[in-house]
């Protein structure tokens, strides 16, 4: 299993945020994106095909 943490335990002010994620080193496949905050956890699938 591959685990890649982009932002870990960072505290951000409420609002919109952008993040650039370079997936060039990752193989094609199915991944899961997980975002967590005070209101709960959001998990979304990501299918990567180069």
N, C-alpha and C positions, 0 to 999 in steps of 0.2 A: 504494500500500500504506500502510495506517495502522499505525503502531507506537505503542503507549502503554505506557510503563514506570511501574509503580506503585511498586515497590521495586527499587532498583538498587544492587548491590554493598554492601548493608547486611549486617552480621554480626549474627546472632541466636543466642541460646542454644538448645540442643536443646529440643524440646518442642512443644506445640500453640500455634499462633498464629492470630489472626483478623485479617481485613482487610476493610474496607468499601470497595467499589468502586462509585462512582456512574457508571453507564453512560448517563445521560440524554442526554449529548451525542453518543453514538454511534448510527449508523443501524442498522437491523435487518440481520442477516447472520450469517455464520459467522466465528468468531474462534478463535484458539488461545491457550490459557493455558499458560505455560511456567514451571515451578518447578525451580530447580536447587539442589543442595546437595552435601555431601561424598560422598554415596552415589550420585550421578548426577543425571540430568535427567528430569523427568516432564512430558510434554506431553499436554494434554487438549483436545478440541474444546469449543467453547461456541457454541450457537445462540441468538441473541438475537432475540426477537420481541416488539414492544411492543403 
